[in-house]
Amino acid sequence: MKMKHGSALLAGVLILLAGLVGGQTLPGPHMDSTHGVHRVLTSPPTIGDCIQCHETHGDEDGLAIPEAPILFRANDNNFCFDTSGVGGCHNNTALNYPLPDTDFMPDFGDYPGYPEANSGGDKTRGVEYRGRWPGSFVFETTAMTGGRYVSPHRNDIDMPLQDSQGTGQCLNCHSPHGTPNPFDQLTGDYRGMEGHADFGAPTAYDLCFDCHGSSGPPGMNTNGRMIQDFYDESLNPQTAGHQIRLNPDIAISWPSWVQAGDKLPCYICHNPHGSQGNNGAQPNAFLLNDAIPGWSGITDPINVSSQGRAVCFGCHIPSDGVPGSITVMGIVMNTLPDKGPHRTVGARNCMEVHGDMYGSSTSWNVHNPIGAN
């Protein structure tokens, strides 16, 4: 059973101190003796030790903390963020935010395409290089843009796990003690680009589909619960999941690990932590990824043509552009076929032609677009 559907309380300090991946034991990042948690200064240093988060004998600090986790403060998101007292390790924006396309795991190794700061395929360790993290000020904001929360995973009332303040918890997607996932302490599958071997929705994206599918939170809007269906090749065989077809009209070359039938991973277009906009000043709605140039202040791409075009041209090159000027996950993009709307001076919303509907599980939209990719 995954953490998001379990108790919000931690089962025990010694449970899942490491994830098991392919028969190998990998320590969770919090337990890293060099880059792990270092809230309590001790001599000699005990970086990554349990005492960095847990009391040893109970409430010796007089903080009246919850009894079961024996933490230094209440078991809510502020344990990770708050710099006024204990905790606060994840308050700041990552140094490499927004994570650029050059920091995806390369095409050698076990996890090609995963968004991770790395050097020669080796993960760059340290919380300051978790380049998908925009900082607690983005995740914790209650601001809205275009009638939608900038940070819905924090603010939506239908989040499965909530703290005492009614806030969506980090524990919905992460476990502090490590998980079988080798990156980001994620509680479910969330890997590089895959899907060519899956007849249904790709299992590599189950972390998202556990909520954004038919079994998701009852309060979620219908569109959000159908994302898994839009990725399901048994329902949408041609273009499910913005499917990669190795079409030379779209791209010049592909990394060796990209195969025909693979579906775009969610993190190409979205950041689950929220948005401040690529320019840092105009947040996007729909958790749109700040790493894409031109994605700032996008709040209604279906109905505002300029916004819809900005979304598509974040990855696709206009027909009068420069071939190879955009690379997406190692895919070197080509200019689009020379048609009027494909040109820089075009005005028609791409979604009018390639899909702007979300009314059924087989609707045409950006997750399941009309036309080859």
C-alpha positions, -999 to +999 in steps of 0.1 A: +000+000+000+014+034-009+020+061+017-006+084+001-034+060+010-020+051+044-018+068+077-002+103+079+018+092+109+052+075+103+051+038+112+085+039+129+120+054+128+137+023+115+112+014+087+123+021+052+157+035+062+167+024+027+149+016-006+153-017-023+160-013-060+170-042-082+182-061-052+205-033-041+200-013-009+202+025-015+201+048+015+174+074+016+187+110+010+179+121+045+203+094+058+232+104+036+262+110+060+275+138+039+245+156+024+217+144+046+197+161+074+220+183+096+196+202+118+213+194+151+250+203+154+269+176+172+306+168+178+315+146+160+289+155+133+260+130+130+247+141+096+218+119+085+213+104+120+178+097+133+183+124+160+182+151+133+144+147+132+134+126+162+135+130+199+154+102+217+134+099+248+102+117+242+092+154+248+124+166+264+120+200+248+086+205+262+070+211+228+040+189+233+047+171+200+026+143+186+035+111+205+038+086+177+064+101+154+084+116+184+094+145+162+109+178+174+078+196+163+043+189+149+042+165+119+031+190+093+047+206+063+063+233+084+085+206+098+102+207+064+100+245+058+098+266+089+131+285+095+119+302+127+126+271+148+134+234+142+133+220+107+134+243+077+157+222+055+135+226+024+127+263+028+148+277+000+145+275-038+170+250-053+200+266-068+193+250-102+156+258-103+140+256-128+158+224-137+170+228-173+167+202-201+205+195-197+199+180-163+180+149-172+196+116-165+215+106-197+208+078-221+231+053-203+223+038-170+191+026-154+169+057-153+174+077-186+153+109-189+145+113-152+148+150-142+178+150-120+209+172-116+238+149-125+274+148-136+281+120-161+250+101-150+258+103-112+232+121-092+243+155-078+236+151-041+224+178-017+191+194-011+202+226-028+203+208-061+168+193-061+160+214-091+123+207-092+118+226-059+107+262-063+109+270-026+084+269+002+071+304-008+057+289-040+044+257-026+029+273+005+012+303-012-026+305-012-025+328-042-046+321-073-041+329-109-068+326-136-092+313-109-069+284-100-045+278-071-008+284-080-002+255-056-032+232-058-014+202-042-011+223-011-045+240-012-070+217-028-094+204-001-095+169-018-058+161-011-057+126+005-034+135+034-038+168+051-022+182+083-040+198+112-043+231+092-061+213+063-030+216+041-021+190+016+010+172+030+043+164+014+036+128+025+011+125-003+040+119-027+072+116-005+083+094+024+111+109+046+127+075+053+133+065+017+113+044-008+119+018-036+121+048-060+158+058-063+150+095-067+132+121-046+119+097-020+087+093-040+061+068-028+051+056-063+065+050-097+076+081-115+103+075-140+118+086-173+099+085-206+083+051-211+050+035-223+058+018-256+053-016-240+021-007-220-012-014-236-029+007-209-016+038-192+022+036-185+030+022-151+060+044-150+037+074-142+016+057-115+026+082-089+005+108-108-022+084-120-030+072-085-047+105-080-053+116-116-072+085-126-106+068-119-095+059-084-084+094-075-099+116-047-137+119-051-136+157-049-112+161-079-127+177-110-136+153-138-109+165-161-082+157-136-095+122-130-094+114-167-057+121-173-049+084-169-075+076-196-059+101-220-027+082-215-043+048-220-034+032-254-062+007-251-086+037-252-067+061-274-044+039-296-028+065-319-017+095-298-024+086-261-001+105-237+012+129-264+028+098-279+062+098-295+059+084-331+095+091-342+081+114-369+108+134-388+083+162-394+084+168-357+120+160-346+154+155-361+168+129-336+159+110-305+180+096-277+185+058-279+162+051-250+132+068-266+111+044-286+080+047-308+049+046-286+065+062-255+043+088-238+055+122-225+061+120-188+041+145-167+071+164-155+079+178-190+049+201-188+041+202-151+058+208-118+037+193-089+051+219-065+036+250-081+047+278-104+063+312-103+065+315-141+096+312-162+102+349-157+098+345-119+070+371-118+039+356-135+029+322-121+012+297-144-020+279-137-023+241-141+011+235-124+028+243-158+065+239-156+086+270-151+115+255-169+100+261-204+109+295-219+077+315-227+057+298-200+048+328-178+013+339-169-004+311-187-039+308-171-063+298-199-045+283-229-077+267-243-095+300-247-067+325-252-049+318-285-016+335-276-014+314-244-023+282-263+004+289-289+029+297-262+023+263-246+029+244-279+058+265-291+075+258-257+085+225-273+076+227-310+095+250-334+075+272-357+079+264-394+098+296-399+121+289-370+155+273-368+156+234-369+173+220-338+169+252-318+148+234-291+157+201-274+132+183-252+146+155-230+174+149-255+149+150-285+162+175-310+131+191-324+125+200-361+105+228-375+068+221-380+055+215-415+050+248-433+014+257-428+000+292-419-009+285-383+026+269-377+044+301-385+055+326-359+030+352-372+001+328-371-028+336-348-050+305-346-049+285-313-031+252-319-056+236-295-085+244-318-070+220-344-052+195-322-077+191-294-092+213-266-119+190-252-120+171-219-155+158-219-148+121-222-120+095-218-113+096-255-115+134-260-088+151-281-067+175-260-030+182-253-027+149-234-042+130-264-038+153-294-051+149-329-021+144-353+011+125-351+039+135-327 
